[in-house]
Amino acid sequence: MVRLMEITILRGEESQSYKVELENVTLLSVLNHIKTKIDPTLTYSHGCRSGVCGSCAVRVNGREQLMCEYKPSDGDSVEPIRNVRVIRDLVVDSTIVERFNTLATTWSETSSNESVSSEAMERIETQSDCILCTSCYSACPVYAVNPDFIGPFALTRVWRYVNDPREENGDSKMATVQTNGIWDCTLCGSCVPVCPQMIAPMQDIRMLRTKSGMLGYPDPTMNFGGGFDLGGWNF
């Protein structure tokens, strides 16, 4: 039996509710139904419809989701992803992907042709699956205080190349993430559960911090100056 379902969508400053009679469909199918049958002015983004391109990321009930994978329920509230300029309705300015990827040089600059073991490839396989949906970017609380934070999706891609034995320019990539990068992350873990590819950016950032220490970069969160007194001993 098909039941009536109400979906609320944030459109600019106001929310608008739509009632549809659909069952066992994705949120993208619901929005397509609304646009073709109810309200042709509704605007949203989508591409592959298979959870691969990442272009249909939104927030549902306060959590990031891909519209082409999420199965909606009565009463769901849909809004655009956070920390980015909204163009219209659920469509946002996606140029932040290019901006932060460029700042962190999240690509192979100089790669050797040496053969790589299957074990080495497995170490970078998960990070290679990033679809740049920006769900982790939307969930990150750091942007409330630092809009220049390079961010979880770019940093996890840096770790992918730093950890690639064929990459010959890994040390320079590490230099790019010292400012507005790995040390600005609060390690809160908000980026982990929203990733549709099961990537854990927080863990990758931890590994980048460890690598930074090995390369001699100081941890700016540590207090190295002034000393302190503890029970008569000065440290």
N, C-alpha and C positions, 0 to 999 in steps of 0.2 A: 504494500500500500504506500503510495506516494504522499508525503506529508508536506504541509505548508512550512516553509522555512524563511525566517527573516534575517537579512544580513544588513549591517550598518557600515557605511563607508564614509571615512573622513574626506571631505572635499573642500579643501581650503580651510576656512575658519569654521565651517559648519559640517555637521554629520547628516547623512541622508540614508534612510532605511528603505530596503526593497524586499518585497515578499515574492518568493518563487516556489514553485512546486517541482522540485527535482530531488532525486535520491541517488546516493552512492556515486556522486560525481566529484570532480575536483573543484577547488575554488575558481580556477581559471574558467572552467566550463560554466560555472554560475555567472561570472562576470560577462562572459561571451553571451549568455542568455539575456542578461540584463541589458547589454548594449544593443543587441539585435531585436529584442522583443519589447523592452520597457523604456530605456533611456539611452538614445544614441549619443548623448553628450558625455557619457562616462568615459574617462580616459585612463589607460593603464598600459603597461609594457609586457610583452611576452615574445618568445622566439621559438625555441625547439619543441616546447610542450613535453619534454622528456626528462627534465631535471638536469640538463647538461649545460645550457648556455648561461643560466643564472640571472637572466634579465627580468624575471617575474618576481623577484624578492619583494615582499611586503611584510608588515607586522600584523599579526592576527592575535587579538586579545593580549597585546603587549609583548608578543614573542615573534621573532623573525621566522618566516616560512616562505617556501617556494609555492606560488599559486598553482603550478602545474602538478604538485604532489600532495598538497594539503586537502583533506576531505573536510568540508565545512559542516558546522552544526547550527541549529537554530540559535539565534542570539549572538552569533559571532560579530566582532567589531574589527574592521579592516582599516589600516592606515598606511601611509608611505613609510619607508625606512627612515631612520633618524640620522641626524648629523650631516645632512646634505640638503641642498636647495631643492625645494619642490617646484617643478615646472607647472604641473597641473594634475589635480586629483592624486593618482598613485604613481605618476611619472616623475622621476627625479633626475637631477643632473648627474650623470655617471662619469663625468670627467675626472672625478676624484681618483678613479682607478688608475688612469694614465698619470695623474699628478704624483701619487705616492709611489707607484711602480718606477717612475722616472727618478724620483729622489733617491730611492733605494737601489737603483740599477738591478731590478729583479729579472735579469736575463743572463745568459752566458755570454761573457765578453771575449774570453780567450779559452778555448777548450782544446784539450789534447785528443789525439785519436787512439789513445791506448785502450785496450780491451778492459772491460769492467766486469767483475764477478757478479753473479746473481745476488749474492748477499749485499754487495754495495748498492745495487739497484733497488733492492728491497728497502734500504734505509731512506731513500728519497721518493719511494713510490707514492706514499700517502700525500706528501706535500705537492707532488706533481698533479694530483687530482683536483686542486683548487680551481673552481669555476668562476671566481671573481664575482660572486653574487652580492658581495658586500654585506652579508648578514652579520658577520663578526664586527664589521665597521659600525653598523647600526647599533649593535648591542654594547659597544665599548663605552664606558663612562668617562674615559679620559678626555674625550673631545669636548666635554662641558667646560674644561679648564684649559685645554691645549688643542686648538683646532689644527695645529701643525704636526701633531703626533703622526708619525709615519703609518702606524696602525697594524693590526693583526694580520690582515691578508698579505700585505707587502712584506712584513717581517717573516712570515712563515715561508714565503717564496725565497727570501734571502737565505734562510736556513737550508732550503732545498739545494741551492747552488753552492753554498759554503760546504755542504756535506757531500757534494758530488766530487769524487776523486779525479774527474776529468777537468774540473774547473781550475784554471791556472791563476785566476785573479781574485781568489776568495778573500785575501787579506784586505784588499781595497774595498770590497763590499762590507766587510766588518767596520771599516772606518766610516761608512755612510750612515750606519745605524746607531752611532754613539750619541748624536744630538737629536732630540725629538724622536727617539727610537726606543731601544730596549730598556733604557733606564727610566723612561717615563711610564712604562706599563706598570699597573698596580698589581698585576698577577691575581686579579679578582676571579678570573675564570669565566666571565660572562660570555666570552667568545666561543667557548668550547661546545656547549649544548646546542647552539643554534646553527652550527656548520652542517649543511646537508651531506657533506662528503666525509664526515667523521674525522676531520682534521682537528688537532688540538693546538691552536696557535700559542696558547699560554706555555705549553711545554716546549715548543720550538723557541720561544723567547727566552725561557730558562736556559736552554742549550746555547743560545747565542750569547747570553751573559757569561756562561762558563767559558766559552770560546774566547770571549773578550778578555777575561782574566788571564787566560793562557797566553794571549798576545800582548799582555802588559797594559791593557787599558784599565784605568782606575774606575772603581765603582763610586759614582758621585753621591750615592745614597748613604755611604759610610762616612762617619766623622773621624777624619784622620788628624785633625789639628786641635791644639789646646790642651789635650790630656784631661784626665779626671781623677778625682780622689776617691779611693775606696778603702776605708778602714785604716787610714794612715799610709797606704801605699799609693804612690803616684804613678799613673800609667800614661 
